[in-house]
Amino acid sequence: MCTQPIFSIIIPTFNRKLFLKKAVDSVLDQTYTNFELIIIDDGSTDDSKEIINAYYDARIKYSYQENNGVASARNHGLKKAKGKYVAFLDSDDWWVPEKLSKTMDYINKFPNVKIFHTEETWYKKGKLLNQKTKHKKPTGFVYTKSLPLCCISISTAVIKKDVFDNIELFDETFEACEDYDFWLRATNKYKIKLIPEYLTLKDGGREDQLSSSIWGLDRFRIKALGKMLDSNELNNENYNLTLKEFNKKCTIFAMGAEKRGRIEEAESYRKLAEKYV
């Protein structure tokens, strides 16, 4: 009889053949081995499928879908997941071999915590990148720290699967910043535990990355903040702080749009900032 895996690891990928093998190998090299690896191919047209087919490991489950975005791919993986905990890994990130074993240690030490994350090492085009103070990883009840920017990297996170029954899945209407939206909903309800070790690595600064190819990412953050304001889930303090951040982002975005000659768009965001007055 097959035992339930402790971890379901979900890798969404789209045309990442140059990086996918490194991500997959970093999972298969884990010292903790009770996991399933779910790879959701979001409509790749490169050799991604052939790369996965070269593996002979029963823990790997590969699934192809028409291109519908990373939120859809993660949700597809979540619906297939059988583990007690879900760990996400973007296909251009990778883990150190002890990532799951050290996470398991923390799960055993803090059984009432449902969301864990770790420190991460950043590279930019292969060169080590020093992180700024604003990128310091938070722990505890961190909703207010999640408002300015996405303060938890999805590739560092391990989440008990029943969390998704409470806060729902990733919002597939988001072209980008779907993780920011998710973490607002999650941190409003759950305590986060930081594992203070560098167990995840990522290499950024490339043109193929979503954050580099879409202008005006704050459009999506504003949308996420508006969802929280409309949710009736916030206490008075968090509501006021969310409203403050919402208005700030609307104002800054409007100024940026105006500088680019997007006058109508700028005006619409100035009016949006007045919605909750």
C-alpha positions in Angstrom: 0.0 0.0 0.0 1.3 3.5 -0.9 1.7 5.8 2.0 0.6 9.4 1.8 3.5 11.7 1.1 4.3 14.3 3.7 5.2 16.9 1.0 3.6 17.7 -2.3 6.1 19.8 -4.2 4.6 21.9 -7.1 6.8 23.2 -9.9 4.9 25.3 -12.5 6.9 25.8 -15.7 6.6 27.6 -19.0 9.4 27.4 -21.6 12.1 27.1 -18.9 14.1 24.2 -20.4 17.4 25.9 -19.5 16.5 26.0 -15.8 14.0 23.2 -15.3 16.4 20.3 -14.8 18.3 22.2 -12.1 15.1 22.8 -10.2 14.0 19.2 -10.5 17.4 17.8 -9.6 17.4 20.0 -6.4 14.2 18.3 -5.4 15.3 14.8 -6.2 18.5 15.4 -4.2 16.7 16.2 -1.0 17.9 14.3 2.1 14.2 13.9 3.1 12.6 11.7 0.6 8.9 11.3 1.5 7.5 13.6 -1.2 5.8 13.7 -4.5 6.9 16.1 -7.2 4.1 17.6 -9.3 5.3 19.4 -12.4 2.6 21.5 -14.2 3.7 22.5 -17.7 1.8 25.6 -18.6 1.8 25.2 -22.3 5.5 25.0 -23.0 6.6 24.9 -26.6 10.2 24.0 -25.9 11.8 20.7 -24.8 10.4 20.8 -21.2 8.4 17.5 -21.6 11.4 15.7 -23.0 13.5 16.8 -20.1 11.0 15.4 -17.6 10.5 12.2 -19.6 14.2 11.5 -19.1 13.7 10.9 -15.4 12.8 7.6 -14.0 11.4 8.4 -10.6 8.0 7.3 -9.5 7.6 10.4 -7.3 7.4 12.6 -10.4 4.0 13.5 -11.7 4.0 15.5 -14.9 0.9 17.2 -16.3 0.5 19.5 -19.3 -2.1 22.2 -19.7 -2.8 24.9 -22.2 -1.1 28.2 -21.3 -3.2 29.9 -18.7 -0.7 31.5 -16.3 1.2 30.6 -13.2 -1.7 31.0 -10.8 -3.7 28.4 -12.9 -0.6 26.1 -13.0 -0.2 26.2 -9.2 -3.9 25.6 -8.7 -3.7 22.6 -11.1 -0.9 21.2 -8.9 -2.8 21.9 -5.7 -5.8 19.9 -7.0 -3.5 16.9 -7.6 -1.6 17.2 -4.4 -1.9 14.3 -1.9 0.7 15.5 0.7 -0.1 16.9 4.1 2.1 20.0 3.3 2.6 21.8 0.0 5.9 23.3 -1.1 6.2 25.5 -4.1 9.3 25.8 -6.3 9.5 28.1 -9.3 11.2 26.4 -12.2 14.1 28.8 -12.3 14.8 28.5 -8.5 16.4 25.7 -6.7 16.8 24.3 -3.1 19.7 23.1 -1.0 19.6 19.3 -0.2 18.4 19.9 3.4 15.5 22.1 2.5 12.8 19.5 3.3 14.5 17.9 6.2 15.1 21.2 8.1 11.5 22.2 7.3 10.3 18.9 8.8 12.3 19.6 11.9 10.4 22.9 12.3 7.1 21.2 11.6 7.8 18.9 14.5 8.9 21.7 16.8 6.0 23.9 16.0 3.0 21.6 15.3 0.5 24.5 15.5 2.1 26.5 12.8 0.7 26.0 9.3 3.0 28.2 7.2 6.8 28.1 7.1 9.3 29.9 5.0 13.1 30.3 4.8 15.8 32.7 4.0 17.0 32.7 0.4 20.1 33.5 -1.5 19.7 35.8 -4.5 21.8 36.0 -7.7 21.4 38.4 -10.5 22.7 37.1 -13.8 24.9 34.7 -11.9 26.4 37.2 -9.5 25.6 37.2 -5.7 23.1 40.0 -4.9 23.1 41.7 -1.5 19.6 42.0 -0.1 18.3 45.3 1.3 16.9 45.8 4.8 13.4 46.0 3.4 13.8 42.4 2.1 14.4 41.0 5.6 12.2 37.9 6.1 9.5 38.3 8.7 8.1 35.9 11.2 5.0 35.9 13.4 1.8 37.7 12.4 3.2 39.6 9.4 0.1 41.0 7.5 1.2 44.6 7.9 4.7 43.7 6.6 3.1 42.1 3.6 1.4 45.3 2.5 4.3 47.3 0.9 5.7 44.4 -1.1 5.6 40.6 -1.3 7.7 39.7 1.7 7.5 35.9 1.4 9.0 34.2 -1.6 6.8 31.4 -2.9 9.8 29.1 -3.5 10.7 29.3 0.2 7.3 28.5 1.5 5.8 25.3 2.9 2.1 25.4 3.7 -0.2 22.9 5.4 -2.7 21.9 2.7 -5.8 22.6 4.7 -4.9 26.3 4.6 -6.2 26.4 1.1 -9.6 25.2 2.2 -9.8 28.4 4.4 -8.3 31.1 2.1 -9.0 29.5 -1.3 -6.5 29.0 -4.1 -4.4 31.4 -6.2 -6.5 34.0 -8.0 -6.3 33.2 -11.7 -7.5 36.7 -12.7 -4.1 38.0 -11.8 -1.7 38.3 -14.7 1.1 39.0 -12.2 1.5 39.5 -8.4 -0.8 36.5 -7.7 1.6 35.6 -4.9 1.2 39.1 -3.3 -2.6 38.6 -3.4 -2.2 35.1 -1.9 0.1 36.3 1.0 -2.3 39.1 1.9 -5.1 36.6 2.4 -2.8 34.1 4.2 -1.0 36.4 6.6 -4.3 38.0 7.6 -5.3 34.7 9.1 -2.2 32.7 9.9 1.0 33.1 11.8 4.1 32.6 9.7 7.3 30.9 11.0 10.6 31.8 9.6 13.3 29.1 9.3 16.4 31.3 9.6 18.5 29.4 7.2 19.3 30.0 3.5 17.6 26.9 1.9 16.4 28.4 -1.4 18.3 30.0 -4.2 17.2 32.1 -7.1 18.8 33.8 -10.1 17.0 36.8 -11.4 17.4 39.8 -13.7 16.4 38.1 -16.9 14.0 39.3 -19.5 12.1 36.1 -19.6 10.9 36.6 -16.0 7.3 37.8 -15.6 8.3 40.8 -13.4 10.6 42.0 -16.2 8.0 41.7 -19.0 5.0 43.5 -17.6 4.7 47.2 -17.0 3.0 48.6 -14.0 3.0 45.7 -11.5 1.4 47.9 -8.9 -1.8 47.6 -10.9 -2.1 44.1 -9.6 -1.1 45.0 -6.1 -3.7 47.7 -6.0 -6.3 45.1 -7.1 -5.2 42.7 -4.3 -5.4 45.5 -1.7 -8.9 46.4 -3.0 -9.9 42.8 -2.6 -8.8 42.9 1.0 -10.7 46.1 1.7 -13.8 44.6 0.2 -13.4 41.2 2.0 -14.8 42.1 5.5 -12.0 40.0 6.8 -9.8 42.8 8.3 -9.9 44.2 11.8 -10.0 47.9 12.2 -6.2 48.4 12.4 -5.4 46.2 9.4 -8.2 47.8 7.4 -6.8 51.3 8.0 -3.3 50.2 7.2 -4.5 48.5 4.1 -6.4 51.6 3.0 -3.3 53.7 3.6 -1.2 51.5 1.4 -4.0 51.3 -1.3 -4.2 55.1 -1.5 -0.4 55.4 -1.6 0.0 52.9 -4.4 -2.9 54.4 -6.4 -1.3 57.9 -6.2 2.2 56.7 -7.1 0.9 54.6 -10.0 -1.2 57.5 -11.3 1.9 59.7 -11.3 3.9 57.1 -13.2 1.1 56.6 -15.8 0.9 60.4 -16.3 4.6 60.6 -17.0 4.2 57.9 -19.7 1.4 59.9 -21.3 -1.3 57.5 -20.1 -3.6 60.3 -18.9 -6.9 58.4 -18.8 -5.3 55.6 -16.8 -3.7 58.1 -14.4 -7.1 59.8 -13.8 -8.8 56.4 -13.2 -6.3 55.5 -10.4 -6.7 58.9 -8.8 -10.4 58.4 -8.7 -9.9 54.8 -7.4 -8.0 56.3 -4.4 -11.2 58.1 -3.5 -13.3 55.0 -3.5 -13.1 54.2 0.2 -13.1 57.8 1.5 
